[in-house]
Amino acid sequence: MPEGDTVFQTAVRLRRALAGRTLTQTDFRVPAYATVALSGQRVEEVVSRGKHLLIRVGGYSIHSHLKMEGSWEVYPPGGRWRHPAFQARAVLRTAESQAVGFLLGVLEVIPRAQEDSAVGHLGPDLLGPDWDAAEAVRRVEAHPGTPIAVALLDQRNLAGVGNVYANEICFVRGMLPTRPVGEVDVPAAVDLARRMLVANRDRAVRVTTGDTRRGRTTWVYGRDGRPCLRCGTLVHRSELGRTELDERVTYFCPTCQT
């Protein structure tokens, strides 16, 4: 599933293509919104909220969540899409470009006054203007028995952390993903989450190790069965169960993390 930095970058691309421009055609390819037409209206802004996207058009917001396979792509007018047309869920055209949302896990058009119904449950956004470290810490610490990886992934605590960052934060802080919140330096973990996402929000390739070489961009994520980059112990893989959106897959070094 895309992490907060990926969604942030998507919002930047869509903002450059759409913000301040008038829609010449809209095509929402989901039954509930198939008859909605926003052509002739001006795109006010495009913002990310954790892993959610909001395209604000007139009095409406086009709310989407990429989930596992979704993407928003920008093409020139008449440009050939890189994905088959049947995967398109939304098409927004202006005189200068077309933005196409493919395989979007969530797509809805809601009144702007009702945005809280879509994103109001989220905690402080790690890459947003509402970031509040103290509030994020308070929310995480409110459940001391929760495994730290689960707490970091809970978007109600802080918005934007996905499996990659949750695992990498645990490694850098030297704690097992299963370690209870009550035994963890939560302010330090939250601060690290913020620093990691900010460091990657403008990068084409996500790096948490400081090493951009292939196979060395992450400490443990996706490295099960391979040597730990720090101590050489084989990295392990496990699961903490599933959410409604994804599996909570964990990667850890049994030597470096306790």
N, C-alpha and C positions, 0 to 999 in steps of 0.2 A: 504494500500500500504506500502511496506517495507520502512523504514526510512534509512537515510544514515549510521547509525551504523550497521544495519542488513546487508546492502550491503558490508560494510567494512569487517565484519566478514566473509561473504561469500567469498570475495576475499582472505582473509587469508587462509581459508580452501583449496580453489582451488590452491593457490600458493604453499602450502605445498605438495599438491598431484601432481602438474603438473610442476612447474617451474624447469627448468634444465633437464627435461626428454623428451624423444623422443616419439612422438605419433605413435602408431602402427596401429591405425584405427580411422577414423573420420566418423561420420554419421550425416548429417544435414537434419532433417526431415521437411523442409519447401521447397516448390517448387523452389523458386528462387536460393537456394544454394544446392539443392539435389545432384548435380554432382560435388560439390567442394570436393576435397580430399587433406588433409594435412598430411596424414600418411608419416612417414619418416622425418618429420620436428621437430625441437626442440622448446619446449615452452620456450620463453625468460622470460616472466613475466606475472603476473596477477595483475591488479590494479583496484581499484574502483575510480569512478569519480562521486561524489554525489550519485545518485541512479543508476548509470550506471556501467557496468562491461566491462572491456577490457582484453581479453586473447590474448596476443601477440605471434604469432607463425610465425617465419621466417619473411617474408615481409608482413604478414597479421595480422589483428586484428579481433577476434571474439567478436563482440559487442552485448551485451544483456541488456535488461531492464526487471526486474521481474514484473512490474506493480502490479496487485492485487493478483494474484494467483501463480506466478512463483517461482521457486526455483532451485538452483544448489545443487546436492548432490554427495557425493563421496562414492564409494563402492570398495571392493576388487575385483580383477579379477574374473569374474564369479559369483559375489555376487548377491543375489536376490534384485531387486528393491522394494522399498516401495510403489511405485505408478505404475499404469498400463502402459504398454509399449506405448499405443496410446497417452499418455500425454507427452511422451518424444519429445523434439524438437531438441536436440543436444546430441550426445554421443561422448566423447573423451576418447580413451583408450591408456594406456601406459602398459609396462610390469608389473608395480606395482599396478595400480589402474584404475578405470574408473570413469569419471565425467559425470554426466547426468543432463541436463537442462530440467526441466519439466514445461510445460505451460508458457513458456517464452513469455512475452508480445511483446518483440522485439527481433529478432535474425537476424543478418546479418554478413557476412564476407566481410570485406573491406580492401583495401590496407592500410598499416600503415600510409602512407603519407596522407591519407584522413580521419584520425580520427577526425579532426575538423568538418567534415560534420556531425558527430554523436554527439559530445560533445563540440564543440567549442562555442556553445551559452551559456554554463553554466557559472554561476558566480563562485567566489572563493569557493573551496571545503572545507567545515568545518573540514574534517578529512584528507585533502590532503596536500602535500608539497607546494602547491600554495596558501595556505590560506593567505588572505590579509584582515584584519578586516576593514581597512580604505576604501578599494575598495568596500567591501560589504556594508558598511554604505553609501557610496556615491551613490551606485545603488539604495538602498532602499529609500533614501531621495530624489531621483530625481523625485519621484511621491508622493508628500505630501498628495494628496487626497485619496490615496488607503488605504483601511482598513489594519491595521497592520498584521492581520492573513494572508490576501491574499499576502501581500508583503513578508512575511516570507516564504510562500509556493512557491513563484515564483523562480524557479531554476535559472533563469537568474540573480537574485540578489545574492543569496548564495545557494550553492548546498548541499543538504542533509537533509533539514528540511521537515518533513511530518506532517500529521495532529496531531499526538501525541505531537510532540515537539512544534508545533505552538500554540496549546491550552495550554500546560503547561507553555510555556514562557509567554503567556499573563496573566495567573493566577499569576505566581510568581512576575511579574512586576506590578500587580494590575490594568490591563487595559482590557477593553472589546475587544474582537477580531475585532469588527467593528470600533474601534477608528481609526481615520485617522492618517497616518504616521506623518503628520505635527504637531500632538499634542503629540508625543511619544518621549521618550528618546531613539533614535535609537541606538546609540553606546552601551548603557546598554543592550538593547534587543539582539543585535548581539553578544555581549560578553557572555551573558547568553546562547544563542544558542550554541556557541562554547564549553562552559564549560559543558553543559548537554551532548552533543554528545561525547565529550572526556571521560567523566565519565562513559559512557555506552558502549564504543566501545569494551570493553573486557568482558562485563557482559553477562551471559546467559539470565537473566531477566532484562528488562529495568526498571529502577527506577528513578523517578524524585523527590520523596519526602524524600528520605533517609530512608524510611521504607520498608523493603523487605517482610513484611507480606502480604498474599493474600488479595486483595481488597484495599490495601493501598499504592500501588506502584506509583500511579498517583494522582495528586490533583483533576483534574476535568475530564480528558479524559475518556470517557466511563462510567462516574458516574452520568449520568442524572437521576434525580428522587431520588438520594441518598443525604444524608447530606454532605455539604462541610466539609472537614477534619479540616478546620481552624475555621469556625464560626457556622456550623450546618445548615445554609440555604440550601434548596434543590438546587442542581445543575441543570441548564437549558441546553437544547440542541436546536441548531438552525442550519441553513445552510446559507452559503454565495454564493451559486450557485455551478456550476460544471465547471471543466476544461475538457480538452480532455481525461484526465486520471482518474479522480476521483471526488467525491463530496467534497466540502469544508464544512465539518461538524464541527460545533463549540460547545464547552462545556464551560460553565462559571458559576461563582457564582455571582449573581446580587448584593450581599453585598460587597464582597471582591474586585470586579472589577468594575471600573467606566469608 
